[in-house]
Amino acid sequence: MNFYRIAFFIFFTTCVAFGQNRVVSEIHIQGNKKTKTSAITKLTNIEQGKALDSLQIEADIRRLKRLPSIAHAYYEVYEKEEGYEVVYGIEENFTIIPSANLYTTNNDEFAFRVGLYEFNLFGQNIVLGGLYQNDIYSSYGANLRAPFLFSKKLGIAFNYSNLTTEEPVFLENGTADYKYNNTSYEVLGLYQFNLQNRIELGVNYFNEDYTYKRGATEAGIPQDFDVNKLLYKLIYEYDNLDYDYQYVSGFKSTLNAQYVVSTENVLPDFLIGWNDFLYHKRIGKKGNWSSRLRLGLASNDDSPFAPFAVDNNLNIRGVGNTIDRGTGVIVLNTEYRHTLYEKDWFVLQSNVFVDGGSWRNPGGDFGDFGDSQNFRIYPGVGLRLMHKRIFNAIFRIDYGHGVTDDATKGFVFGIGQYF
């Protein structure tokens, strides 16, 4: 009997001692200079006095590496008499970032977009910035995004834009050029359920103004068009990506659904939605295979002002600027990225890609996706010049060359990866 009591006592005291040693006794954040320590601990789940959980720590590190303010994050665990000391190490990004895009207009004139953004305002991972665009006409916009303003799950965003461009409108007897202005005010509520899942809900009040400039005309197609609209927006994102500087692995899906109502009852209500599926895979030590599949549908009105465009800067590199429109879209972009040179903060990366897609004609049917006139394939090559410690500091240049009917070719410049 005494033997069983002694054995039970040894077992009990061992469990207690083991349990105590598994407790997190200290938590330290190191390496952060601009980012507030409170802003980092707000987003982590590890707690002092609770049991050490390696899976929880790994999830914290993955979440921190997704922040624009952080270039890289890691952790260290030290065993001490009273438990475990956990250290989260932070390598910060420089977050006051200019942006620039250079391209040509539909009339082969020079056009550009420049911007300046702070991605870590007040050290709280708040994004504030603005842009200026000259695309025949001047445009500008401003954005404020505070995803963790109220808690680590709840935030808000405000967007304003006044964009004016010259847009081609495709009629049965030719193409017309319209001056197009869109002035919008948007507010979004942001909620993150967990590490992988988040949602955005909001409303956008905007004005669309089309003014005929030149080209073909058609009966029933207005030459001047000015209307106020309300847009209700839902964005749902599943994000299981893991970042290691310029390398990305994992899967991400983003659904964007919108319902548009004309406030003046002169146009029918309008639905549009699309889903981007992204897949990234590490290939060896220096390679990254990345793909994006976009599936989209909109209300199938027989209108020349269809929402989905075929465009260099959106979906098919080398195709040209807004060369066609549709009410449905299927686009696959796939590319292999390879690090050619890496030293300290600088990375030179090559890129070999194939962009392909098809569109549904306004008022058409799903058979349009298989029509050779709507189908485009553009293989190409590119380069990336990257700074590892400046958020999104990736200058890209791509050259795409079409291989389908009536193909074109051309360069596309920009900041950040294409997708």
N, C-alpha and C positions, 0 to 999 in steps of 0.2 A: 504493500500500500504506500509506504514511504517512497519507494522507487517511482511510482506513478506520479506522486505529488511533486517530487524533485524534477522529473521529466517535464511535467506540465509547467512548472515554474520557469525552467530553462527555456522552454518553447515560448512562453508568454513574454518573458523579458527580452528574448531575441527579437520577437516581432515588434515589440515596442521600440527597441533600439533601432531596428531597421526602418520602422516607420518614421522615427524622428530624423534619421539621417536622410530620408528621402524628401524632407520638407525644404522648401526654398526659404533660406534665412536672409539672403540679401539679393537685391537687384540693382544693377548699375547700368547706366547708359553712357557710352564713351564715344568720342570722335565727332559728335555734333557740335557745331559752332553757331550756325544761324538758326537751325531748327530748334525750337524750344523742347527741352526734355519732357515737359508736361504734354506737348503735342505728340510725342512718340509714345509715352506710356499710356496715353489716352486710347491709342489704337492697338495696344497689346493686351493679351489675355492672361499672361502669367501674373501671379499674385504672391506676395510675400506671406509666408505662413501656410501656404497650400502645398500639396504634394508636387514634386518635380515631374513634369510630363513632357517628354521629348517631342511628342507629336505636336503638342501645343506650341512649343518653342519653334519648331520648324514652320508651323503655320504663321506665327508672328513674323518670322524672318521673311517669308514669302510675301506677306502683306507689305512690310516695310520696303522691300525692293521694288514694289510697284509704284511707290510714291515718286512724283517728279523731283522731290527734294533730295532723294537718296540714290546715289550711284550704285552702292553695294552695301549689304548688311551681312553680319555674321554673328555667331554667339560663341561663348566659352563658358564652361561650367567647372567650378572649383569646389572640391569637397572640403568641408570644415567640420569642426567638432559639433557645432550647433545645427548643421544642415548643409545646404548647398548655396554657394554664391554664383549667381547667373549674371553674366556680362553680355550686353548687346553692343556690338561694335558697329558704328555708322561711318560710312564714307559718303560725304555730301556731294551733291551736284551744285554747280553754279547755276542759279535759276533765273537770273534776269537775262532773257534770251531774245535777241532780234530774230525775225523770220523774214524770208524773202522768196518769192517765186517770180521767175522770168518766163515769158512766153510771147507768142504773137497772136494778134487778133484775127478774126475771120477775114479781114482786109489786109493781112500780112503786116500790120503795123505793130510797133513795139508796145508791149504791155507788161505791167509788173504789179506785184502786191508785196507790201512791206508791213511789218508789225513789230511790236515790242510787248513782251509778256513777262510778268513776274509770277513764277510758279510756287513761291513760298513766302507770300506776303506776311509780315510780322512773325515769321518763323512758325506759322500755323497751317501750312499746306493750303493756303488760299491762293487762287489763281486770279490775277487781274491783268488786263491788257487791252490793246486796241490795234486796229489795222487801218492802213490806207491802201486803196487800189486805184490804179489808173489803167483803165481798159477802154480807151477812147474817151470815156467819161470818168469823173472822180467818184470814188465811193469810200465809205468809212464804217467802222463798227467798233463796239466795245463789249467786253465780257467780264463778268465777275462770277467766280465759282468757289463756293465754300462747302465742300462735301462733308466736313465734320464740325460744322458750326455749332450745332446743338448737342451732339453726342458723337460717339465713334460710328454711329449708324445713320444719323440724320443730318442733312444739310440742305442748301438752297443754291440756286444759280439764277443770274439775270443776264440777258443778252439783248443788245441793241445793234441794229444794222441799217444802213442806208446804202444799198448797192444799186449801181446803175451800169448797165452794159448794153452793147448792141447785139441782139440775138437774132439768129436766122429762124424764120418760120417757114416750114416746108408745105407748100400748097401743091395741088394736083398739076397746075400749069407752070410751076417754077418756085423759086425761093424769094421770100420777101425779108427785108431787114427792118427790125423794129428796135426803137430805143425802149429798154425795159428798166423800170425802177421798182425795187421792192424795199419798203420801209417797214421794219418789224420791231416789236417789243415783246420779249418773252420772259416768263418766269417759270422755273421748274423746281419741284420738290425732289430731293435726292434721298434715297433710303437704301442702305446696304444690309441685307438679311444676314449674310455671313461672308466668309472669305471669297466664295465663288459667285454669289448671287446678289445682284443689286437691281434697283428699278428707279426710273425717273418718270414723273408725271407732271404735266404742266399745260399752259395755254400760251398761245402766241397770237397777238393782234397785229395784223399787217395790211398794208395797202399795196396793190399791184397796179402798175400803170404802163400800158403798152402804147407807144406812139409810132405810127408807120413812118418809115424813112424813105425806102426805095424798093424797087423790085416788083414782083408779080402781085397781082390783086385777085380777089375771088369774091363772088357774091356771097353774102352771109358771113364773111370774115371781117370784123370791124377793123378800121384803121386807127381808131383811138379807143382805148379800153382802160377804164379807171374804176377799181372796185375795192372796197374794204372787206376783209375776211377774218374769221376766227379759226385758229388751228388748235385742235386738242391733240396732245402728243403723249405717247407711251413708249418708253424705251426699257427693254428688259435685257439684262446682260448676264451671261454665264461666263466666268473668267477663271480658267485653270492654268494660266500661263506662269511659267517660271523663268526669271531673268538672271543672266550672268553676264553683266556688261552688254556687249553687242550680240550675245547669243540668246535665243529664245526657244523654249520648248513647251509643248502643251497645246490645249484646245481652247478656243474662245468662240462664243456665239452671241451676236447682238441683234435683237429684233427692234425695229423702229416702225411703229404704227401711228398713222396720223388720220384725223378726220377733220375736213375743212368745210366750213360753212360760210356762205356769202351773207354778210350782214344786211345787204340791200335787196335780197331775194331776186337778183337778176340772173343768178347762175345756180345750177343744181349742186347739192351737197357732193362732196368728193372724198373718196377713200384712197389711201395709198399706204403701202407697207412693204418693207424689204427686210431680209435677214442676211447678215454677213456671218459666214462660218470660216474661222481661221484655224489653220493647223500648222504648227511649227515642230520641226524635229532636228535635233543635233546630229550631224554627220561627221564622225571622227572628232578630232580635236579642233579643227578650224572651219568646219562646214556647217551650214544651216539651210535646210530645205523648208521653204515657207509657201503656203498656199492660201488663197482667199476665194471662196465661192459666194457670190451674191445672187439671191433669188428675190425678185420683186414683182409686185402687181399693183395696178391702180385701176380706178374706175375707167372702164373702156369707152370713153367718149370719143367720137369721131371729130377730134379737134386738133388743129395744128400746134396747139400749145401743150403738147403731151409732156409729162413730168420727167421721164427717164431719158437722159441724153447720152449720146455716144461721144466721148470726149477724152482727149489726151490726159487731162489732169484728174480724171475721175476713174477711168476703168480700162482703157486700151491705149497703151503707150505707142505713140507714132501715128495715131489715126487722124489727128487734127482736132480743131476746136469746135465742139458742138456741131458735128456733121450730120446728125440725124436724131430723131426723137421717137419714143414709143411709150406704150402703156403697160409694158411688161419687160422684164430684163432677166437674162441668165448670163452671168459673167464668171469666168474662172481665170484667176491670175495665179501662176505658179512660178517659183524661181528658186535657184540655188545660189546662196551667198557664201563666199569663201574669203577668209581673211588672208590677204596677200602679205601684209606687213603689220606688225604691232610692236610698239615701243612706248613704254610708260603710258601717256595719255592718248597717243595717236594711233588710229587704226585705218588702214587702207583695205577696203573690201571690194571684191569683184562681184558681178551679178550676171547670171544668165537666166533669161525668163521667156515665158510664152504667155501672152494674154489672148484670151478668146472669149467671144460672147455673141449673143443674138438678142433681138428685140421683137416685141409684138407691135405691129403697126396700130396707130389709133383707129379704133373701131374694128380691128381685125380679130383673128381667132388664134388659138394656140398653135395652129399649123404654121403661123408666121415664123415661129422659132426655127423651123427647119428650112425656111426659104433662103436660098443662097444669097439673095440680095440683102438679107438682114444679118447674115453670119459673117463674122470677121475673126481672123487669126493673125496675130502679130508676134513673132518671136523677136528677140533682141538681146542686147548686152548692155551692161552699165557698170559704173564705179560709185563707190561710197567713200567719202572722206569723213572720218568720225572723231569726235572728242569724247573720251570715255567719262569725263567728269563734268560735262556741261549737258544739261538735260536736252535731249532731242537735237543735239548739235551734230546733225548728219547732213552733209551736202551731197545730193544725189544728182547724177546725170545718167539718163537712159536713152538708148537709141532703139526704136522699134521699126521693123520693116514688114509690111503686110504681105501675105501670101495668098489671099483670097481675091475675089473679083473686085475690080476698081480700087485696088489697094494703094495706100500712100506710104510714106516713111517720114521719120523725123525724130528730133531730139526732144526730151522732156527734162526740165530742170526743176529742182525743188529742195525744200528742207524737210528732213525726216524720211524714214522709209516710206515707200509707196503705199504699203499696207502693213 
